[in-house]
Amino acid sequence: MYDILKTINNPQDVKKLNTEQLNILAEDIREALFNRLTKFGGHFGPNFGIVETEIAMHYVFDSPKDKFVFDVSHQSYPHKMLTGRKAGYIEDEHFIEDSGYTNPDESEHDLFNVGHTSTSVSLATGLVKARDLKGEKYNVVALIGDGSLSGGEALEGLDFAGSEIHSNLIIIVNDNQQSIAEVHGGIYKNLDKLRATKGTDPCNFFKTLGLDYIYEENGNDIQAMIKVFERVKNIDHPVVVHINTQKGKGYKLAEENREAWHWCMGGMWNFLQKLILL
């Protein structure tokens, strides 16, 4: 078990894998997620659905030189496993060492302590401004779920990015058609149209704000995600990469009950009691 995952100590190890090994790595990550989340609790659906995307992010980009910003950051567990923290998922005695969100105290690959929704785009625009003022060159990548798009800070960030940023900024919109609960509102009606037309509908919320736009139907396909990320790596202007994913992918109960399996308690209290007794 975890034969490929056990070989991953940093993102450079991901880049050495072939297609078959990358797919096995995705399976290993889901097994590790299941191991931790059913015993210790945490965000289930968001992480199961983003595995392939985060593998592709680390395959194409060069963290920590390239900067990743996770919205809410409750979907960052695969990223953590790929950046030297796999023990917190595959070894029960190390569960408590890994937080449920990004944490700069844990790793140089985490930029912020984040647990609030709708923040990643605004944070990323700040990183872009700082990078450009210093004359540096690297990618800034913000990952935001569709459920977070309707938050005021996300709208402010997108509006600013579309009008005031004139250099590299990559915004990945992870569209799994679900927040904690069902999504409602005009933004989501537009996302429906974009998915139905594979990104070609003339009514495009992101383009209206002045942002470049790419749609990827196969957000749970590693090679498709590698291809789209290679396309936008080192881009010289802001772009939205709108990806279609399945929340809870790989675990049937989570796929069919997206709200109930957004987060799970697991056996946390039993685990903590055992830990105390040790």
Backbone as a ProteinNet text record, in pm:
[ID]
protein_1_A
[PRIMARY]
MYDILKTINNPQDVKKLNTEQLNILAEDIREALFNRLTKFGGHFGPNFGIVETEIAMHYVFDSPKDKFVFDVSHQSYPHKMLTGRKAGYIEDEHFIEDSGYTNPDESEHDLFNVGHTSTSVSLATGLVKARDLKGEKYNVVALIGDGSLSGGEALEGLDFAGSEIHSNLIIIVNDNQQSIAEVHGGIYKNLDKLRATKGTDPCNFFKTLGLDYIYEENGNDIQAMIKVFERVKNIDHPVVVHINTQKGKGYKLAEENREAWHWCMGGMWNFLQKLILL
[TERTIARY]
83.9	0	87.9	43.8	113	250.9	266.7	399.7	457.9	376.6	425.3	429.4	324.2	319.4	438.4	480.5	592.7	722.7	730.7	852.7	851.4	739.2	724	761.3	875.3	920.4	912.5	900.3	886.6	834.4	793	735	827.6	958.8	1050	1033	992.3	969.7	847.3	749.1	629.7	668	757.8	797.2	869.2	917.8	991.8	899.3	769.8	677.6	622.5	596.6	530.2	378.3	305.2	159	99.1	143.8	91.5	120.2	239.1	275.8	196.8	170.8	89.4	-51.3	-107	-240.8	-241.8	-136.3	-125.1	-109.2	-34.1	-18.4	-153.5	-241	-375	-452.1	-438.9	-504.7	-447.4	-315.8	-250.6	-299.1	-309.6	-353.5	-495.5	-582.1	-720	-724.2	-640.3	-632.9	-585.5	-486	-433.3	-536.9	-610.1	-718.5	-821.8	-859.5	-959.7	-908.1	-780.5	-721.7	-730.9	-692.8	-693.3	-835.2	-915.9	-1044.3	-1146.4	-1141.1	-1235.8	-1196.6	-1070.2	-1024	-1015.6	-973.5	-942.7	-1039.7	-1112.1	-1207	-1141.7	-1225.7	-1177	-1260.7	-1212.5	-1287.5	-1267.9	-1373.6	-1370.8	-1390.3	-1510.3	-1544.3	-1450.3	-1415	-1327.9	-1193.2	-1136.7	-1004.9	-1009.6	-1110.5	-1123	-1141.1	-1205.3	-1232.7	-1120	-1018.2	-913.1	-779.5	-775.3	-648.6	-570.6	-636.5	-565.6	-514.8	-594.2	-554.2	-427.9	-421.3	-305	-181.1	-199.6	-85.5	-31.2	-121.4	-79.3	-15.2	-65.7	-5.6	140.7	167.6	305.6	391.4	330.3	405	452.9	368.9	397.8	468.5	416.7	473.3	586.8	650.5	770.2	756.4	670.7	656	781.5	834	775.5	812.6	895.5	923	793	717.1	581.8	492.5	403.6	324.1	182.4	142.7	7.2	-72.4	-191	-280.1	-411	-446.8	-566	-679.7	-793.8	-908.8	-967.2	-996.6	-1037.1	-922.9	-861.9	-749.7	-790.8	-923.8	-968.2	-959	-910.2	-888.9	-740.4	-657.1	-512.3	-443.5	-518	-454.7	-367.1	-411	-319.8	-191.1	-204.9	-88.1	6.2	-49.2	34.7	112	44.4	112.3	227	211.4	312.5	425.7	414.6	517.4	576.6	594.9	669.9	589.8	455.5	374.9	284.6	327.4	245.3	225.5	319.1	307.8	180.2	134.4	12	-113.7	-97.7	-212.6	-199.3	-77.7	-60.2	-14.9	27.7	73.3	-11.2	-94.3	-192.1	-129.5	-11.7	50.9	93.6	92.8	133.4	14.5	-107.5	-224.5	-223.2	-196.4	-211.6	-106.3	-3.4	103.3	66	-40.7	-77.6	-212.1	-216.8	-341.8	-434.5	-560.6	-658	-659.6	-565.6	-558.9	-411.9	-385.7	-247.2	-188.3	-58.9	5.6	153.8	198.4	338.7	435.9	387.9	475.5	507.4	423.1	445.4	539.8	529.4	601.1	621	731.5	754.9	661.9	593.1	498.7	361.5	340.8	216.4	244.9	166.4	193.7	112	-7.4	-96.8	-165.5	-197.9	-296.6	-434.2	-504.9	-632.7	-740.8	-854	-968.7	-1098.4	-1088	-1206	-1223.7	-1348.3	-1377.8	-1353.9	-1332.6	-1333.5	-1210.6	-1099.2	-981.8	-870.2	-866.2	-744.2	-710.9	-810.8	-781.7	-725	-785.4	-733.9	-592.1	-567.8	-432.7	-333.8	-376.5	-288.5	-255.6	-352.4	-323.1	-218.4	-222.1	-118.8	18.3	25.1	152.4	203.6	112.3	150.5	209.9	143	192.5	331.9	350.3	480.6	586.9	554	648.7	691.4	592.5	622.8	703	671.5	746.9	892.9	916.6	1052.7	1124.3	1053	1113.1	1142.8	1067.8	1089.7	1002.5	1034.3	961.5	921.5	794.3	741.8	590.7	530.9	386.5	317	204.9	115.8	-13.7	-48.8	-164.1	-262	-383.1	-488.7	-589.6	-620.3	-721.9	-845.2	-960.5	-1084.8	-1197.5	-1279.9	-1394.5	-1511.6	-1601.3	-1717.1	-1801.4	-1806.7	-1885.5	-1835	-1706.7	-1647.2	-1660.9	-1700.2	-1702.8	-1801	-1908.1	-2011.5	-1977	-1868.1	-1826	-1774.9	-1800.9	-1764.8	-1617.4	-1531.8	-1388	-1341.3	-1404	-1369.4	-1408.3	-1527	-1572.1	-1480.7	-1441.5	-1348.6	-1215.8	-1166	-1039.1	-1043.1	-1150	-1165	-1176.3	-1252.8	-1270.4	-1136.5	-1059.2	-927.9	-832.8	-832.4	-742.7	-771.4	-899.4	-936	-904	-889.7	-869.6	-733	-672.2	-551.2	-425.6	-440.3	-324.6	-290.6	-164.5	-121.7	-0.5	4.8	115.2	61.8	152.4	114.8	27.1	-89.2	-178.4	-269	-265.7	-345.8	-449	-576.2	-686	-756.2	-742.7	-809.2	-943.5	-1049.6	-1184.1	-1226.3	-1229.2	-1265.9	-1418.2	-1480.8	-1626.8	-1678.8	-1719.6	-1779.7	-1928.6	-1985.2	-2128.2	-2182.4	-2098.7	-2140.1	-2055.2	-2117.9	-2046.8	-2060.3	-2069.6	-2104.2	-2242.4	-2332.6	-2466.4	-2481.4	-2603.4	-2626.3	-2592.2	-2550.1	-2518.4	-2639	-2658.4	-2770.4	-2723.3	-2776.2	-2745.7	-2702.2	-2691.7	-2662.4	-2526.8	-2426.9	-2294.3	-2302.2	-2381.1	-2388.3	-2469.9	-2566.6	-2638.1	-2541.6	-2451.8	-2353.6	-2255.3	-2211.9	-2123.7	-2192.3	-2321.9	-2398.2	-2388.6	-2406	-2399.2	-2260	-2160	-2023	-1988.4	-2034.8	-2009.9	-2084	-2208.5	-2290.7	-2233.6	-2164.7	-2109.1	-1958.2	-1903.2	-1757.9	-1681.2	-1736.6	-1669	-1690.9	-1780.2	-1794.3	-1913.7	-1997.9	-2115.1	-2069.9	-2136	-2095.1	-2115.2	-2204.8	-2222.4	-2121.6	-2014.8	-1904.5	-1869.2	-1903.8	-1882.5	-1738.6	-1643.7	-1502.5	-1451.8	-1491	-1449.5	-1507.5	-1628.5	-1689.7	-1602.5	-1531.9	-1444.5	-1307.9	-1284.8	-1158.4	-1054.5	-1096.9	-1004	-1001.4	-883.2	-871	-935	-972.5	-1053	-1021.5	-1004	-986.3	-1074.9	-1145.1	-1228.6	-1167.7	-1168.6	-1122.6	-1229.7	-1284.7	-1393.9	-1347.4	-1224.3	-1175.9	-1084.9	-1142.3	-1064.6	-1012.7	-1066.3	-1018.3	-932.1	-871.6	-779.4	-642.8	-545.2	-414.3	-350.1	-352.2	-286.7	-356.5	-488.3	-560.5	-522.5	-507.5	-473.1	-327.7	-238.6	-100	-95.1	-171	-171.7	-219	-326.8	-380	-286.8	-223.6	-130.8	-4.4	43.4	159.1	124.6	-0.6	-45.8	-39.8	-70.5	-77.9	45.2	135.1	254.7	331.9	367.7	443.2	365.2	232.9	149	175.1	156.4	191.8	71.1	-41.4	-160.7	-250.4	-352	-440.3	-527.2	-541	-625.8	-702.3	-827.1	-908.1	-905.7	-866	-873.9	-991.7	-1101.2	-1226.8	-1230.1	-1225.9	-1218.2	-1343.5	-1389.4	-1505.5	-1456.9	-1493.1	-1450.5	-1570.2	-1548.1	-1652	-1615.8	-1698.4	-1673.7	-1686	-1589.8	-1592.7	-1548.1	-1486.2	-1453.7	-1370.5	-1410.9	-1338.2	-1400.3	-1503.6	-1573.7	-1722.7	-1792.1	-1928.1	-2022.3	-2013.3	-2101.7	-2081.5	-1956.4	-1927	-1970.5	-1960.4	-2005.6	-2156.5	-2229.2	-2375.6	-2436.2	-2360	-2410.3	-2310.9	-2308.1	-2202.3	-2209.9	-2330.8	-2342	-2302.7	-2354.6	-2326.2	-2178	-2111.1	-1970.1	-1874.8	-1923.2	-1831.5	-1725.3	-1769.6	-1681.5	-1729	-1638.7	-1680.6	-1605.4	-1671.9	-1611.5	-1508.6	-1535.1	-1445.2	-1447.4	-1342.3	-1332.9	-1239.9	-1247.2	-1150.7	-1143.7	-1259.7	-1258.2	-1196	-1226.4	-1161.9	-1011.3	-971.6	-829.8	-759.3	-819.6	-757.5	-749.2	-852.5	-848.1	-732.4	-713.1	-602.3	-469.1	-462.8	-338.8	-304.7	-406.5	-385.8	-336.9	-395.7	-357.2	-212.6	-165	-26.5	70.2
-119.4	0	125	227.8	356.4	344	248.2	223.6	347.7	419.6	539.8	657.3	675.5	788.2	787.9	670.4	662.3	714.3	722.6	771.9	923.6	987.4	1131.3	1207.7	1274.9	1356	1505.7	1541.1	1680.5	1683.1	1799.8	1806.9	1758.8	1766.5	1719.6	1570	1496.7	1352.7	1326.5	1415	1400	1410.3	1500.8	1526.3	1406.9	1313.8	1198.3	1084.9	1094.4	984	984.1	863.7	852.5	850.8	841	850.9	743.9	620	510.9	535.4	579.4	604.2	721	822.9	935.7	890.6	801.9	750.2	664.6	586.1	507.5	600.9	709.7	808.7	865.4	892.3	942.3	840.9	713.5	608.9	604.3	614.8	614.2	730.8	848.3	966.3	947.7	890.9	867.8	765.8	662.9	566.2	634.5	722.6	793.5	890.8	957.7	1045.5	965.9	851.4	767.6	723.4	687.3	642.5	749.8	871.2	979.3	1025.4	1048.3	1115	1026.5	896.3	808.2	783.2	810.4	790.4	920.8	1025.9	1152.1	1263.7	1245.7	1347	1452.1	1530.2	1637.6	1652.5	1733.3	1762.5	1650.1	1579.7	1458.8	1492	1537.5	1561.6	1654.6	1771.5	1864.9	1804.9	1722.2	1664.7	1549.1	1464.3	1353	1403.6	1518.9	1570.8	1647.6	1686.1	1773.9	1702.4	1572.6	1496.8	1515	1490	1495.9	1636	1735.6	1874	1909.5	1870	1907.9	1827.6	1703.8	1629.8	1704.1	1745.3	1815.9	1949.7	2019.3	2146.6	2126.9	2023.9	2001.3	1938.8	1874.3	1819.7	1931.7	2033.9	2139.7	2259.5	2306.1	2425.3	2386.5	2486.6	2464.3	2529	2470.5	2517.6	2478.7	2565	2689.9	2814.9	2803.5	2923.5	2977.1	2892.3	2929.9	2925	3020.5	3036.7	2983.3	2890.2	2835.4	2895.5	2946.2	2999.6	2921.9	2858.5	2774.6	2849.1	2858.2	2921.8	2830.1	2884.2	2809.3	2717.1	2650.9	2556.9	2423	2399	2267.2	2162.3	2203.7	2109.5	2093.2	2120.3	2120.6	1992	1889.7	1768.9	1696.5	1680.7	1618.3	1699.2	1831.3	1920.3	1894	1873.3	1848.1	1716.9	1614.7	1486.5	1496.1	1584.4	1597.4	1690.6	1751.1	1845.1	1801.7	1669.8	1618.6	1585.5	1585.2	1563.3	1440.4	1342.5	1222.9	1144	1154.4	1077.3	1111.8	1235.3	1276.6	1214.4	1133.6	1069	917.3	867.6	722.3	657.4	739.5	685.3	746.6	663.9	713.3	795.3	757	826.1	968.3	1002.5	1136.1	1224.8	1174.1	1253	1391.5	1394.4	1517.9	1623	1582	1675	1761.5	1725	1794.4	1863.9	1993.4	2067.9	2043	2080.6	2060.6	2170.3	2263.1	2375.9	2404	2489.7	2526	2599.7	2581.1	2635.4	2658.8	2785	2813.1	2754.9	2727.6	2666	2520.6	2459.9	2321.1	2309.4	2404.9	2386.7	2519	2529.7	2646.4	2648.2	2538.4	2531.3	2588	2621.8	2685	2832.2	2920.1	3062.4	3129.1	3075.8	3142	3040.3	3084.6	3015.3	3061	2974.4	3013.8	2915.1	2967	2882.1	2949.2	3069.5	3146.4	3141.8	3144.9	3133.4	3263	3248	3357.9	3447.4	3398.5	3483.2	3465.7	3355.1	3319.9	3417.4	3465	3552.8	3685.3	3741.1	3866.4	3849.8	3740.6	3714.5	3701.3	3634.5	3613.9	3745.1	3836.9	3965.1	4042.3	4028.5	4092.1	4033.7	3901.3	3836.9	3882.1	3897.3	3943	4083.9	4172.4	4309.8	4312.9	4234.9	4230.3	4174.5	4067.6	4007.5	4108.6	4178.5	4270.5	4391.6	4439.9	4552.7	4516.1	4390	4343.6	4296.1	4294.8	4251.8	4104	4024.4	3879.6	3809.5	3684.3	3606.4	3471.1	3449.1	3318.2	3321.2	3203.9	3192.5	3211.9	3281.1	3288.1	3217.5	3114.4	3029.6	3032	3076.4	3077	2968.3	2883.6	2779.8	2818.7	2826.4	2863.3	2773.7	2726.2	2644	2729.3	2669.3	2746.1	2797.7	2723.6	2766.9	2895.8	2924.7	3045.9	3167.4	3146.4	3257.1	3367	3331.2	3430.6	3516.3	3486.7	3568.5	3704.1	3806.2	3941.4	3960.5	3899.5	3917.8	3851.2	3738.4	3673.3	3762.3	3821.7	3910	4032.1	4086.5	4200.7	4161.6	4042	3996.6	3974.6	3912.4	3889.4	4020.9	4113.8	4244.5	4317.6	4313.8	4379	4310.5	4176.5	4102.5	4133.3	4145	4167.6	4306.3	4402.1	4540.4	4597.4	4548.1	4612.1	4524.5	4396.3	4307.8	4288.4	4309.8	4300.2	4208.1	4109.3	4013.2	3877.1	3783.3	3644.8	3628.8	3572.5	3530.3	3422.1	3304.8	3190.4	3160.6	3168.2	3143.6	3015.3	2911.5	2783.7	2784	2776.6	2767.6	2621.6	2561.6	2421.2	2411	2373.5	2372.9	2229.9	2200.3	2069	2080.3	2196.4	2221.5	2208	2242.7	2223	2309	2374.6	2434.8	2337.8	2388.2	2298.9	2240.8	2325.9	2284.1	2318	2314.6	2347.6	2494.3	2521.6	2659.3	2722.1	2851.8	2925.1	3064.2	3114.7	3251.2	3261.1	3385.3	3410.5	3359.9	3366.9	3316.5	3169.1	3093.7	2949.5	2913.2	2998.1	2977.3	2995.4	3092.4	3112.1	2996.2	2945.2	2827.9	2708.7	2693.5	2586.8	2600.4	2722.6	2746.5	2716.4	2757.9	2735.2	2587.1	2512.3	2367.4	2303.1	2343.9	2283.7	2309.4	2422	2457.9	2438	2371.5	2348.8	2480.4	2580	2708.1	2806.5	2773.7	2859.3	2953.9	2945.4	3033.7	3180	3263.1	3403.8	3482.8	3433.9	3496.6	3433.7	3507.3	3452.4	3552.2	3515.9	3601.8	3649.4	3560.9	3592.7	3688.3	3662.3	3750.3	3890.4	3898	4028.7	4114.4	4049.2	4121.3	4152.7	4109.1	4137.2	4027.6	3910.4	3799.3	3706.4	3658.4	3551.4	3426.7	3329.4	3216.8	3091.2	2979.7	2847.7	2749.9	2663.6	2562.5	2424.7	2345.1	2206.9	2115.5	2033.4	1943.7	1833.6	1786.8	1666.7	1702.8	1765.8	1808.7	1695.2	1575	1458.1	1366.7	1424.2	1351.9	1419.2	1347.9	1409.1	1462.8	1384.2	1428.2	1549.1	1555	1672.5	1795.9	1778.8	1892.5	1934.6	1839.4	1873.7	1956.7	1914.2	1984.5	2128.5	2149.6	2286.3	2372.2	2313.6	2392.2	2427.2	2336.1	2368.5	2481.2	2486.9	2592.7	2730.7	2735.9	2866.9	2899	2804.6	2832.2	2949.3	3042.6	3161.4	3255.6	3246.9	3338.7	3481.3	3578.3	3716.8	3804.7	3741.4	3816.7	3724.8	3778.4	3693.8	3602.6	3478.2	3382.8	3298.4	3270.8	3177.8	3041.9	2939	2801.4	2737.3	2723.5	2672.1	2521.1	2444.4	2299.1	2233.8	2131.9	2055.4	1931.7	1920.5	1805.7	1743.6	1627.3	1557.7	1557.4	1620.1	1623.8	1482.4	1445	1312.3	1200.4	1233	1131.4	1018	896.5	778.6	708.4	771.9	709.1	729	621.4	630.1	706	679.6	748.4	899.6	942.7	1085.5	1145.5	1067.5	1115.4	1136.6	1045.4	1049.9	1136.1	1166	1246.1	1359	1454	1555.3	1646	1677.3	1764.5	1691.6	1571	1495.1	1461.4	1441.3	1400.2	1514.8	1637.3	1750.7	1742.5	1708.2	1696	1576.4	1507.4	1395	1397.5	1352.8	1349.8	1239.2	1125.9	1012.1	959.8	893.7	842.2	927.2	1059.6	1149	1130.7	1122.1	1117	987.5	876.8	750.8	758.4	822.4	836.2	918.5	1030.1	1116.1	1046.7	969.7	896.6	797.8	727.5	633.4	705.9	823.6	900.2	942.9	986	1029	913.6	795.4	678.7	637.5	667.9	634.9	720.3
0	0	0	-71	-81.5	-146.3	-236.1	-292.2	-360.5	-436.8	-504.1	-407.6	-329	-235.9	-140.2	-98.5	-4.5	-64.6	-196.6	-262.3	-279.5	-246.2	-269.2	-143	-147.4	-34.7	-62.3	-189.9	-230	-373.6	-423.3	-558.5	-669.6	-649.3	-753.6	-779.6	-677.3	-694.8	-782.8	-778.6	-863	-1010	-1040.7	-1179.9	-1243.8	-1163.3	-1214.3	-1259.6	-1229.3	-1252.7	-1395.1	-1446.6	-1576	-1556.4	-1666	-1659.6	-1570	-1587	-1504.8	-1356.9	-1326	-1186.9	-1127.6	-1208	-1160.2	-1124.8	-1206.2	-1177.4	-1050.5	-1031	-907.5	-788.8	-807.4	-700.9	-658.9	-756.2	-724.2	-639.5	-673.2	-594.1	-453.5	-442.8	-311.5	-225.8	-287.8	-213.3	-161.4	-243.3	-196.5	-83.7	-91	19.1	147	132.2	248.5	305.1	218.3	263.7	342.1	287.7	354.9	491.5	497.6	623.6	730.5	695.7	794.5	828.1	724.7	745.1	815	792.7	860.7	1005.6	1038	1175.7	1253.4	1185.5	1253.4	1216.6	1106.7	1061.9	973.8	908.6	823.4	698.1	605.7	483	382	354.3	273.1	124.6	88.2	-51.7	-124.6	-66.3	-138.2	-174.9	-88.4	-114.1	-212.5	-201.4	-295.3	-438.4	-453	-586.4	-651.4	-575.1	-627.5	-642.3	-621.9	-621.3	-751.6	-865.4	-993.8	-1023	-988.1	-1013.5	-936.7	-809.9	-729.6	-767	-811.8	-866.6	-989.2	-1079.2	-1201.1	-1169	-1066.3	-1025.8	-988.5	-910.3	-867.3	-977.2	-1073.2	-1185.9	-1278.6	-1297.6	-1395.1	-1332.3	-1220.8	-1157.2	-1062.4	-1006.5	-925.4	-788.7	-704.5	-567.3	-488.7	-401.3	-351.4	-428.6	-535	-614.8	-672	-740.1	-781.1	-658	-646.8	-525	-543.2	-455.4	-456.4	-340.6	-371.1	-268.6	-274	-163.2	-156.5	-87	-155.1	-92.9	14.9	129.9	249.4	294.5	200	215.8	273.8	281.5	327.5	217	97.9	-12	-40.6	60.3	39.2	82.9	124.4	177.7	75	-51.5	-148.3	-166.1	-169.2	-176.4	-59.1	59.3	176	160.3	109.9	91.8	-8.3	-107.6	-212.4	-172.5	-55.4	-9.7	123.8	139	251.9	376.3	367.3	487.6	476.4	401.3	381.7	510.1	604	728.6	804	792.3	860	803.6	699.3	634.4	630.1	626.3	614.2	745	842.6	970.7	1082.8	1143.2	1240.3	1352.3	1396	1508.5	1473.2	1343.4	1300.4	1261.1	1274.4	1235.6	1299.3	1428.2	1504.8	1468.3	1395.9	1359	1239.6	1169.5	1046.4	1065.2	1039.5	1055.7	937.4	952.5	846.4	742.1	751.4	659	627.5	530.6	503.8	623.8	642.9	762.8	734.4	727.2	698	800.1	921.8	1021.8	987.4	904.1	863.8	744.4	651.2	525.6	452.8	380.5	296.1	175.6	150.2	39.1	75.9	201.9	248.5	276.7	217.2	230.5	340.5	370.4	463.7	554.6	675.7	758.6	710.7	642.9	583.4	623.1	670.3	698.5	660.2	603.5	565.5	414.7	371	229.7	152.4	21.8	-76.5	-71	-16.4	5.1	-97.4	-170.7	-244.4	-355.8	-429.2	-542.5	-493.3	-388.4	-333.4	-279.6	-207.4	-157.8	-273.2	-379.3	-493.7	-564.1	-574	-637.8	-557.9	-426.7	-344.7	-372.1	-386.3	-419.2	-555.3	-650.6	-784.4	-778.7	-706.3	-695.4	-631	-526	-459	-552.8	-624.4	-720	-825.2	-881.8	-991.1	-942.8	-824.2	-769.1	-745.6	-711	-684.1	-810.9	-923	-1048.5	-1055	-982.4	-979.5	-1084	-1110.1	-1210.6	-1152.9	-1133.6	-1096.9	-1116.1	-1113.9	-1129.4	-995.9	-998.7	-883.6	-922.7	-846	-877.3	-760.6	-787.2	-686.5	-720.5	-623.8	-641.6	-561.2	-627.7	-561	-609.2	-516.2	-552.2	-596.7	-674	-721.3	-605.6	-495.8	-381.8	-320.1	-337.2	-280.4	-370.7	-495.6	-591.4	-553.9	-484.9	-454.5	-333.3	-265.3	-152.2	-197.9	-119.4	-158.1	-186.3	-104.3	-125.4	-254	-290.9	-417	-534.9	-527.2	-635	-646.8	-532.3	-532.6	-595.5	-560	-613.3	-763.4	-812	-955.5	-1031.4	-975.4	-1037.7	-1048	-940.4	-939.1	-1036.8	-1036.5	-1125	-1271.1	-1305.6	-1444.4	-1495.7	-1404.6	-1448.2	-1412.8	-1304.6	-1253.6	-1260	-1288.9	-1298.9	-1446.2	-1480.8	-1620.8	-1634.8	-1549.4	-1552.8	-1508.9	-1489.2	-1461.7	-1338	-1356.1	-1247.3	-1302.7	-1239.2	-1283.4	-1175.5	-1212.7	-1118.6	-1159.9	-1078.8	-1106.8	-1036.3	-1113	-1056.7	-1057.6	-939.8	-926	-915.9	-1024.7	-1034.1	-1013.9	-890.4	-862.9	-833.8	-868.5	-858.5	-716.2	-619.5	-480.8	-389.5	-294	-182.8	-66.5	57.1	167.4	140.9	88.6	47.5	-101.1	-152.6	-292.1	-318	-441.1	-479	-548.4	-525.5	-584.7	-624.8	-735.1	-776.2	-920.6	-967.5	-1107.3	-1152.6	-1065.6	-1102.2	-1138.7	-1063.1	-1084.2	-1207.6	-1242	-1368.6	-1485.4	-1473.3	-1578.9	-1585.8	-1469.2	-1470.1	-1535.8	-1512.4	-1578.2	-1730.3	-1779.8	-1924.2	-1978.2	-1903.5	-1949.2	-1953.1	-1853	-1855.9	-1972	-1993.2	-2098.5	-2237.6	-2253.1	-2384.2	-2390.8	-2289.1	-2280.6	-2289	-2221.3	-2208.1	-2321.1	-2414.4	-2533.4	-2528	-2426.4	-2420.7	-2424.5	-2507	-2517	-2388.3	-2302.1	-2171.3	-2075.5	-2045.1	-1966	-1855.9	-1733.9	-1617.6	-1607.6	-1631.2	-1613.3	-1722	-1845.4	-1954.6	-1937.7	-1882.6	-1857.9	-1766.8	-1676	-1583.3	-1644.3	-1767.8	-1834.6	-1822	-1777.3	-1757	-1877.8	-1911.1	-2009.6	-1948.7	-2034.9	-1985.2	-2064.7	-1993.9	-2053.8	-1976.6	-2049.2	-1983.8	-2003.6	-1897	-1904.8	-1846.9	-1933.7	-1895.6	-1801.5	-1817.9	-1749.2	-1631.4	-1531.7	-1416.5	-1330.7	-1349.2	-1274.9	-1361	-1464.3	-1551.8	-1540.2	-1488.1	-1461.6	-1589.1	-1696.2	-1818.6	-1879.6	-1871	-1920.6	-1840.9	-1710.1	-1625.3	-1647.2	-1669.5	-1700.9	-1828.9	-1928	-2056.7	-2041.5	-1966.6	-1953.3	-1869.1	-1767.1	-1685.3	-1763.5	-1847.7	-1931.7	-2028.4	-2068	-2159.4	-2093.7	-1964.6	-1898.1	-1814.5	-1795.7	-1715.5	-1775.1	-1689.6	-1728.8	-1820.3	-1819.3	-1895.9	-1848.8	-1937.1	-1904	-1869.8	-1836	-1797	-1714	-1647.7	-1566.3	-1652.6	-1608.3	-1679	-1577.9	-1609.6	-1531.9	-1601.6	-1528.1	-1576.6	-1504.5	-1577	-1522	-1542.8	-1432.9	-1444.2	-1386	-1453.1	-1409	-1334.1	-1205.8	-1125.1	-1054.5	-997.8	-922.3	-774.8	-695.4	-551.1	-493.8	-409.6	-348.8	-439.6	-553.8	-653.7	-595	-628.4	-584.6	-466.5	-406.4	-294.6	-319.3	-351.2	-402.6	-309.1	-179.3	-84.7	-90.6	-103.5	-109.5	-242.3	-349.6	-479.9	-482.2	-417.1	-421.6	-311.6	-207.5	-94.6	-67.6	-161.1	-159.2	-37.1	7.4	123.6	251.6	270.4	393	405.6	290.6	293.4	261.5	272.4	259.8	369.8	487.7	604.5	685.2	750.3	833.5	965.9	1070.2	1203.1	1215.5	1151.4	1164.9	1308	1348.6	1485.4	1569.7	1552.4	1616.1	1767.2	1831.2	1977.5	2027.5	1961.3	1998.5	1976.8	1864.9	1835.4	1943.6	1981.5	2082.9	2218.8	2252.9	2377.6	2379.8	2267.6	2258.6	2269.3	2205.4	2208.3	2351.2	2425.6	2564.1	2649.2	2625.3	2703.7	2677.5	2555.9	2524.4	2607.7
[MASK]
++++++++++++++++++++++++++++++++++++++++++++++++++++++++++++++++++++++++++++++++++++++++++++++++++++++++++++++++++++++++++++++++++++++++++++++++++++++++++++++++++++++++++++++++++++++++++++++++++++++++++++++++++++++++++++++++++++++++++++++++++++++++++++++++++++++++++++++++++++++

